[in-house]
């Protein structure tokens, strides 16, 4: 039920009470609706006339091959001086000329490690793993495995259901035991890199590579509670002692819940959907998408800048391939770009997510398959033999440049409003996607990476199970050729990541 007061939308007190009880930040929600009615948000775009950039595009760096960079000597010297890195250009170069300096992979790696002192690692911590462990969704993805190992699947599903995904097992061991969680692995990986910084520079790693995260109402308390347990881990404590830092250093911003909105047929001016399951003054709490991080984490971003941080990584919690990469960090810092994003060559299994496109103006952007660009158009590109770059959901940002944009950025990232028809009723959901920031950046940088080194993600529990399985087990499942190839590729990546990046194996 709505009340009108001088043309302003005022939800009924009963609806407000219902939403507050469900954890919705009604002040945030009403402010959002006011901005939406005022037309402040950029609507999402569907591309019908665009192309895809070649790998040789000047804004794309192929990280699958060993880099060799030649840049003006003054640029490297300026970077070192600006960040007070305590090294000379000669220390991180193959050769230094009067005007040109050359850097190979080893030199970029060393420079990147020194830049850890200016870099933070951000995690978009997803919601509870209810959908992740859902039986129907997982069965539809890989019925062969669940038919053959039903008890095994249900065991891990019970372990994950309703638990924040970040603290569910990121992999399954060979003897079918749950492995370390996604977040534990990230803390472990960060400590290993802090120790590398300490060894290379001779300095302690206190305050180096701090982590930060965006949580939600449902995940906040259980995550922080689990981190306290992780701090007692002997594995983490031993590494922290060697590096001269704390086992865990993480800053947090909690994303508020908004609510379902009225569907399109009820008018352009969206209101709060107030009759869930046919009950009057009953709303549906919903997240607003991880693109809200640029508003939610604004205080954290400002605090990190005050601490001397100048670069930040952002990535999803469920990507085991999301690790610190010193070489890409060095390349990004030397480029002086606003942001860089990791992509991999699209495969037949990449049916959801975004691809990098080139607009008619020449600007590079990211378009989600289905909602931003038609599947038919994507297939046409592939039939023409074009290489498509798939968004890995992993970015590097120049924090100083990002901070200047934060006051208006929430209105520049496209707002996607999708119509829903579910048991709870017909309503609309409003979301912003972090990676649609790409289209707001004048000249972004892209890294083309090996997918199974940088993007081993798990949107479903079955993906975690398959990437943890042996090749023998996978080949015994009678999977379709495409799924088998993708599973073997991910399993190889997971094995190498655990051994090389996390020191497990």
KEBA-237987 format. One line per 8 residues: number of its first residue (from 0); their letters; for each residue y, x, z of C-alpha. Coordinates in Angstrom, 1 decimal. Each point is the difference from the previous one (the first is absolute). Example, Ala and Ser with C-alpha at 12.3 -4.5 7.8 and 13.67 -1.06 7.14 Angstrom:
KEBA-237987
0 = as = -4.5 12.3 7.8 | 3.4 1.4 -0.7;
***
This chain:
KEBA-237987
0 = xxxxxxxx = 0.0 0.0 0.0 | 3.4 1.3 -0.9 | 3.4 -0.5 1.5 | 3.2 0.5 -2.0 | 3.2 1.2 1.7 | 3.0 0.7 -2.3 | -2.3 0.9 -2.8 | -1.9 2.6 2.0;
8 = xxxxxxxx = -3.8 -0.1 0.3 | -1.1 -0.4 3.6 | -3.7 -0.3 0.7 | -1.1 -2.4 2.6 | -0.3 1.4 3.6 | -3.7 -0.9 0.0 | -0.6 2.1 -3.1 | 1.9 2.9 1.5;
16 = xxxxxxxx = -2.1 -0.2 3.2 | -3.2 -0.2 -2.1 | 0.9 3.1 -2.0 | 1.1 2.0 3.0 | -3.3 -0.8 1.7 | -1.7 1.5 -3.0 | 2.0 3.2 0.2 | 2.6 -0.7 -2.7;
24 = xxxxxxxx = 3.4 1.6 0.5 | 2.0 -3.1 -0.8 | 3.4 1.8 0.1 | -1.2 2.4 -2.7 | -1.6 -2.9 -1.9 | 3.2 -2.1 -0.1 | 2.1 3.0 -1.0 | -2.5 0.7 -2.8;
32 = xxxxxxxx = 0.3 -3.7 -1.2 | 3.8 0.2 0.1 | -0.1 3.1 -2.2 | -2.5 -1.6 -2.3 | 2.1 -3.1 -0.4 | 3.1 2.2 -0.7 | -1.9 1.7 -2.9 | 0.2 3.4 1.6;
40 = xxxxxxxx = -3.6 1.1 -1.0 | -1.0 1.2 -3.4 | -2.8 -2.2 -1.4 | -3.2 1.7 -1.2 | -0.2 0.7 -3.8 | -2.7 -0.6 -2.5 | 0.0 2.6 -2.8 | -0.8 -1.1 -3.6;
48 = xxxxxxxx = 1.8 2.7 -1.9 | -0.7 3.5 1.3 | -2.1 3.1 -0.7 | -1.8 2.6 2.1 | 1.3 3.6 0.4 | -2.2 2.9 -1.3 | -1.2 2.6 2.4 | 2.4 2.4 -1.7;
56 = xxxxxxxx = 3.0 -2.0 1.2 | 2.5 2.3 1.8 | -0.1 -2.1 3.2 | -3.8 0.4 0.3 | -1.6 3.1 1.5 | -3.8 0.3 -0.7 | -1.3 1.1 3.4 | -3.6 0.1 -1.3;
64 = xxxxxxxx = 0.8 3.5 -1.4 | 1.3 3.0 1.9 | 3.8 -0.1 -0.2 | 2.2 2.9 -1.2 | 3.7 -0.7 0.6 | 3.0 1.9 -1.2 | 3.4 -1.1 1.5 | 3.4 1.6 0.6;
72 = xxxxxxxx = -0.2 2.5 2.8 | 3.0 -1.5 1.6 | -1.8 -3.3 0.4 | -2.8 1.5 2.0 | 2.4 2.1 2.1 | 2.2 -3.1 0.6 | -3.1 -2.0 1.2 | -1.0 2.8 2.4;
80 = xxxxxxxx = 3.5 0.4 1.4 | 0.7 -3.7 0.3 | -3.2 -0.6 2.1 | 0.2 3.3 1.8 | -3.6 0.8 -0.8 | 0.2 3.6 1.1 | -1.6 1.5 -3.2 | 1.4 1.7 -3.1;
88 = xxxxxxxx = -0.4 -1.1 -3.6 | -2.2 3.0 -0.6 | -2.4 -1.3 2.7 | -0.8 -3.2 -1.9 | 0.1 1.2 -3.7 | -2.1 1.9 -2.5 | 3.2 1.8 -1.2 | 3.7 -0.4 0.5;
96 = xxxxxxxx = 2.5 0.7 -2.7 | 3.8 -0.1 0.1 | -0.1 -3.5 -1.3 | -3.6 -1.3 -0.1 | -2.7 -0.1 2.6 | -3.7 -0.7 -0.7 | -2.3 -1.8 2.5 | -3.7 -0.7 -0.4;
104 = xxxxxxxx = -2.3 -2.1 2.1 | -0.4 2.5 2.8 | 3.8 0.5 0.3 | 0.7 -3.7 -0.1 | -2.7 -0.6 2.7 | 1.7 2.6 2.3 | 3.5 -1.5 -0.6 | -1.4 -3.5 0.6;
112 = xxxxxxxx = -1.5 1.1 3.4 | 3.3 1.4 1.0 | 1.6 -3.4 -0.9 | -2.3 -1.7 2.5 | 2.8 0.7 2.5 | 2.2 -2.5 -2.0 | -2.7 -2.6 -0.8 | -1.5 -3.1 1.7;
120 = xxxxxxxx = -3.1 -2.0 -0.9 | 0.3 -3.8 -0.2 | -2.8 -2.5 0.2 | 0.2 -3.6 -1.1 | -2.5 -1.4 2.5 | -1.6 -3.1 -1.3 | -0.9 -3.2 1.8 | -3.3 -0.9 1.7;
128 = xxxxxxxx = -3.1 0.6 -2.0 | -1.0 -3.6 -0.4 | 0.2 -0.2 -3.7 | -1.3 3.6 -0.2 | -3.3 -1.0 1.6 | -0.2 -3.5 -1.5 | -3.6 -0.7 -1.1 | 0.7 -2.0 -3.1;
136 = xxxxxxxx = 2.6 2.4 -1.4 | -2.3 3.0 0.6 | -3.0 -1.8 -1.4 | 1.9 -0.8 -3.2 | 0.9 3.6 -0.3 | -3.5 1.5 0.4 | -2.8 -2.6 0.5 | -2.7 2.6 -0.7;
144 = xxxxxxxx = 0.8 2.0 3.1 | 0.2 -2.9 2.4 | -3.2 -1.6 -1.4 | -1.8 3.3 0.6 | 1.6 0.9 3.3 | 1.2 -3.2 1.6 | -0.4 1.1 3.6 | 1.7 3.3 -0.7;
152 = xxxxxxxx = 3.0 -1.8 -1.5 | 0.3 -2.6 2.7 | -0.1 2.8 2.7 | 3.1 1.7 -1.5 | 1.7 -3.3 -0.7 | -0.3 -1.1 3.7 | 1.5 3.4 0.9 | 3.0 -0.5 -2.2;
160 = xxxxxxxx = 0.7 -3.7 0.0 | 3.3 -0.9 1.8 | 0.7 3.7 0.8 | 3.1 1.8 -1.5 | -1.3 1.8 -3.0 | 1.5 3.3 1.0 | -2.4 0.3 3.0 | -3.1 -1.1 -1.9;
168 = xxxxxxxx = -2.4 2.6 -1.4 | 1.3 1.8 -3.1 | -3.5 1.0 -1.0 | -3.7 -0.4 1.0 | -2.1 3.0 0.9 | -3.3 0.8 -1.7 | -1.9 -1.3 3.0 | 1.9 -3.3 -0.3;
176 = xxxxxxxx = 2.4 0.6 3.0 | 3.6 -0.9 -0.2 | 2.2 2.9 -0.8 | 3.5 0.8 1.2 | 2.6 -2.7 -0.6 | 2.7 0.2 -2.7 | 2.7 0.8 2.6 | -2.1 2.6 1.9;
184 = xxxxxxxx = -0.6 1.8 -3.3 | 3.8 0.0 -0.7 | 0.7 1.5 3.4 | -2.7 2.5 -0.5 | 1.4 0.9 -3.5 | 3.5 0.4 1.3 | -1.1 2.3 2.8 | -1.9 2.2 -2.5;
192 = xxxxxxxx = 3.2 0.3 -2.0 | 2.1 0.7 3.0 | -2.4 2.8 0.9 | 0.4 1.3 -3.6 | 3.8 0.0 0.5 | -0.4 1.9 3.3 | -2.3 2.6 -1.5 | 2.2 0.5 -3.1;
200 = xxxxxxxx = 3.4 0.1 1.7 | -1.0 1.4 3.4 | 1.9 -2.9 1.7 | -1.3 -2.8 2.2 | -0.5 -3.3 -1.7 | 1.7 -2.2 2.6 | 2.0 -2.6 -1.8 | -1.4 1.0 -3.4;
208 = xxxxxxxx = -1.3 -2.8 -2.3 | 0.6 -2.9 2.4 | -1.7 -3.2 -1.0 | 1.5 -3.5 -0.1 | -1.4 -3.4 -0.8 | 0.8 -3.6 -0.6 | -2.2 -2.3 2.1 | -0.1 -3.8 0.3;
216 = xxxxxxxx = -0.1 -2.5 2.9 | -3.8 -0.2 -0.2 | -0.7 3.7 -0.4 | 2.7 1.6 2.2 | -1.6 -0.1 3.5 | -3.6 0.8 -1.0 | 1.2 3.0 -2.2 | 2.1 1.5 2.8;
224 = xxxxxxxx = -2.8 -0.5 2.5 | -2.5 1.8 -2.3 | 2.4 2.9 -0.5 | 0.0 0.6 3.8 | -3.8 0.4 -0.3 | 0.4 2.3 -3.0 | 2.3 2.2 2.0 | -2.9 0.8 2.3;
232 = xxxxxxxx = -2.3 1.1 -2.9 | -1.1 3.6 0.5 | 0.1 0.6 -3.8 | 3.7 -1.0 -0.2 | 0.9 1.7 3.2 | -1.6 3.3 -1.0 | 1.9 0.0 -3.3 | 3.3 -0.9 1.7;
240 = xxxxxxxx = -0.4 2.8 2.5 | -0.5 2.5 -2.8 | 3.0 -1.3 -1.9 | 2.3 -0.3 3.1 | 0.7 -3.7 -0.3 | -1.1 -3.4 1.3 | -3.2 -1.6 -1.2 | 1.9 -3.0 -1.3;
248 = xxxxxxxx = 3.7 -0.4 -0.9 | 0.8 -3.4 -1.6 | 3.0 -2.3 -0.2 | -0.3 -3.7 -0.5 | 1.8 -3.0 -1.5 | -1.6 -3.4 0.4 | 0.3 -2.4 -3.0 | 1.0 -3.5 1.0;
256 = xxxxxxxx = -1.9 -3.0 -1.3 | 1.7 -2.5 -2.2 | -1.5 -3.3 -1.1 | -1.3 -2.0 -3.0 | 2.7 -1.6 -2.1 | 0.1 -3.4 -1.8 | -1.6 0.0 -3.4 | 1.9 0.1 -3.3;
264 = xxxxxxxx = -0.3 -3.8 -0.6 | 2.1 -0.7 3.1 | 3.1 1.6 -1.5 | 1.5 3.4 -0.7 | 1.5 0.4 3.5 | -3.0 1.1 2.0 | -0.5 -1.3 3.5 | -2.6 0.7 2.7;
272 = xxxxxxxx = -3.3 -1.7 -0.8 | -0.4 -2.3 2.9 | -3.2 -2.1 -0.3 | -2.9 2.5 -0.1 | -3.4 -1.9 0.0 | 2.0 -3.2 -0.3 | 1.4 0.4 3.5 | 3.7 -0.7 0.4;
280 = xxxxxxxx = 2.3 2.9 1.2 | -2.8 2.5 -0.5 | 0.6 3.3 -1.8 | -2.0 2.9 -1.3 | 0.8 3.5 1.2 | -0.1 2.6 -2.8 | 1.0 3.7 -0.6 | 2.8 0.7 -2.4;
288 = xxxxxxxx = -1.7 2.9 -1.8 | 0.1 3.7 0.8 | 3.2 0.3 -2.1 | 1.8 -1.1 3.1 | -0.6 3.4 1.4 | 3.4 1.1 -1.3 | 1.6 -2.5 2.4 | -2.5 0.1 2.8;
296 = xxxxxxxx = -0.1 3.8 0.2 | 3.7 0.6 -0.5 | 0.5 1.1 3.7 | -3.0 2.3 -0.4 | 1.4 1.5 -3.2 | 3.3 0.6 1.6 | -1.6 1.6 3.1 | -2.1 2.3 -2.1;
304 = xxxxxxxx = 3.0 1.1 -2.0 | 1.8 0.9 3.3 | -3.0 2.1 0.9 | 0.4 2.0 -3.2 | -2.5 -1.7 -2.2 | 1.0 -0.1 -3.7 | -3.1 -1.1 -1.8 | -2.5 -2.8 0.8;
312 = xxxxxxxx = -3.4 -1.0 -1.4 | -0.9 -3.7 -0.1 | -3.5 -1.2 -0.6 | -2.6 -2.7 0.9 | -2.2 0.4 3.1 | -3.2 -0.9 -2.0 | 0.3 2.9 -2.5 | -2.1 2.9 1.3;
320 = xxxxxxxx = 1.4 2.1 -2.9 | 3.5 -0.3 1.5 | 0.3 3.4 1.5 | 2.8 2.6 0.2 | 0.5 1.9 -3.3 | 2.2 3.2 0.4 | 0.1 0.6 -3.8 | 1.3 -3.4 -0.9;
328 = xxxxxxxx = 2.5 0.2 2.9 | 1.4 3.3 -1.3 | 0.2 -1.4 -3.6 | 1.8 -3.0 1.3 | 2.5 1.9 2.2 | 0.8 2.3 -2.9 | 0.6 -2.9 -2.3 | 2.7 -1.5 2.2;
336 = xxxxxxxx = -1.1 -3.5 -1.1 | 0.4 -3.1 2.1 | -3.8 -0.8 0.0 | -3.3 1.0 -1.4 | -3.1 -2.2 -0.4 | -3.7 0.9 -0.5 | -2.0 -1.5 -2.9 | -3.4 0.4 -1.5;
344 = xxxxxxxx = -1.4 -0.7 -3.4 | -1.0 -3.6 -0.1 | -3.7 -0.7 -0.2 | -2.0 -3.2 -0.9 | -0.3 -0.8 3.7 | 3.8 0.0 0.6 | 0.5 -3.7 -0.6 | 2.4 -0.7 2.9;
352 = xxxxxxxx = 3.1 2.0 0.9 | 2.8 1.4 -2.1 | 0.4 2.2 -3.1 | 3.0 2.1 -1.0 | 1.9 -1.5 -2.8 | 3.0 1.0 -2.1 | 2.7 -2.6 -0.4 | 1.9 -0.4 -3.3;
360 = xxxxxxxx = 3.0 1.8 1.7 | -2.3 3.0 0.6 | -0.2 -0.5 3.8 | -3.5 0.5 1.5 | -1.2 -2.8 2.3 | -3.2 -1.3 1.6 | -1.4 -3.4 -1.1 | -2.9 -1.7 1.8;
368 = xxxxxxxx = -2.9 -1.0 -2.3 | 0.0 -3.8 -0.2 | 3.2 -0.8 1.9 | 2.3 2.6 -1.7 | -1.7 0.6 -3.3 | -2.7 -2.0 -1.7 | -3.6 1.3 0.0 | 0.0 -0.5 -3.8;
376 = xxxxxxxx = 2.9 2.3 -0.5 | -1.6 2.7 2.2 | -3.2 -0.4 -2.1 | 2.0 0.4 -3.2 | 1.4 3.3 1.3 | -3.5 1.2 0.8 | -1.3 -1.0 -3.4 | 2.8 2.0 -1.6;
384 = xxxxxxxx = -1.4 3.0 1.9 | 3.0 0.4 2.3 | -0.4 1.7 3.4 | 1.0 -2.4 2.7 | 1.1 1.3 3.4 | -1.1 -2.1 3.0 | 2.1 -0.2 3.1 | -1.7 1.7 3.0;
392 = xxxxxxxx = 2.3 -1.5 2.6 | 1.2 3.3 1.2 | 3.6 1.3 -0.1 | 2.3 2.8 1.1 | 3.6 -0.8 0.8 | 3.2 2.0 0.5 | 1.0 -1.4 3.4 | 3.7 0.7 -0.3;
400 = xxxxxxxx = 0.2 -1.8 -3.3 | -2.2 -2.9 1.3 | 2.2 -0.5 3.0 | 3.1 -0.5 -2.2 | -1.8 -2.9 -1.7 | -1.6 -1.7 3.0 | 2.8 -2.5 0.6 | -0.5 -1.6 -3.4;
408 = xxxxxxxx = -3.5 1.1 -0.9 | -1.7 -3.1 1.5 | 1.9 -2.1 -2.6 | -0.8 2.3 -2.9 | -3.8 0.1 0.3 | -1.3 -3.1 -1.9 | -1.0 -2.9 2.1 | -3.2 -1.6 -1.2;
416 = xxxxxxxx = -0.6 -3.6 0.9 | -3.5 -1.3 -0.7 | -1.2 -3.6 0.1 | -3.0 -0.6 2.2 | -2.4 -2.9 0.1 | -2.4 0.3 3.0 | -1.6 -2.1 2.6 | 3.2 0.2 2.1;
424 = xxxxxxxx = 2.0 -1.5 -2.9 | 2.1 0.8 -3.0 | 2.7 2.6 1.0 | 1.7 3.2 -1.3 | -0.3 3.5 1.3 | 2.8 2.5 -0.3 | -0.8 3.8 -0.1 | 1.5 3.3 -0.9;
432 = xxxxxxxx = -2.1 2.9 -1.2 | 1.0 3.5 1.1 | -0.8 1.5 -3.4 | 2.3 -2.3 -1.9 | 2.7 2.3 1.3 | -0.9 2.1 -3.1 | 2.0 -2.3 -2.2 | 3.2 0.5 2.1;
440 = xxxxxxxx = 0.0 3.7 -0.4 | 1.8 1.5 -3.0 | -2.2 3.0 -0.6 | -3.2 0.0 2.1 | -2.5 2.8 -0.2 | -3.7 -0.7 -0.5 | -3.1 2.2 0.8 | -3.1 -0.7 -2.0;
448 = xxxxxxxx = -2.8 0.8 2.4 | -3.8 0.0 0.2 | -0.8 -3.5 1.3 | -3.0 1.0 2.2 | 2.1 2.7 1.7 | 3.0 -2.1 0.8 | -0.9 -3.7 -0.3 | -3.3 -0.9 1.8;
456 = xxxxxxxx = 1.2 -3.4 1.2 | -2.0 -2.9 1.6 | 1.3 -3.5 -0.4 | -3.5 -1.3 0.8 | -2.6 1.2 2.4 | -2.5 0.4 -2.9 | 2.3 2.6 -1.5 | -0.2 2.1 3.2;
464 = xxxxxxxx = -3.8 -0.4 0.1 | -0.4 0.9 -3.7 | 2.2 3.1 0.3 | -2.0 1.1 3.0 | -3.4 -0.4 -1.7 | -2.1 2.7 -1.6 | -0.4 0.1 -3.7 | -3.7 -0.8 0.4;
472 = xxxxxxxx = 0.8 -3.1 1.9 | 2.6 -1.1 -2.5 | -2.3 0.6 -2.9 | -2.7 -2.2 1.6 | 2.2 -3.1 0.2 | -0.1 -1.0 -3.7 | 3.8 -0.2 -0.1 | 1.8 -0.7 -3.3;
480 = xxxxxxxx = 0.9 3.3 -1.8 | 3.7 -0.3 0.7 | -0.4 -0.6 3.7 | -2.6 2.7 0.4 | 2.2 2.6 -1.7 | 3.0 -1.0 2.2 | -2.2 0.1 3.2 | -1.4 3.4 -0.9;
488 = xxxxxxxx = 3.5 1.3 -0.7 | 1.3 -1.3 3.3 | -2.9 1.3 2.0 | 0.5 3.5 -1.4 | 3.7 -0.3 0.9 | -0.8 -1.2 3.5 | -2.5 2.8 0.6 | 2.5 2.7 -1.2;
496 = xxxxxxxx = 2.9 -1.5 2.0 | -2.0 -0.1 3.2 | -1.1 3.6 -0.4 | 3.2 1.6 -1.4 | 2.9 -2.1 1.4 | -1.5 -1.2 3.3 | -2.4 2.8 0.8 | -3.0 -2.4 0.5;
504 = x = -3.3 0.8 -1.6;
***
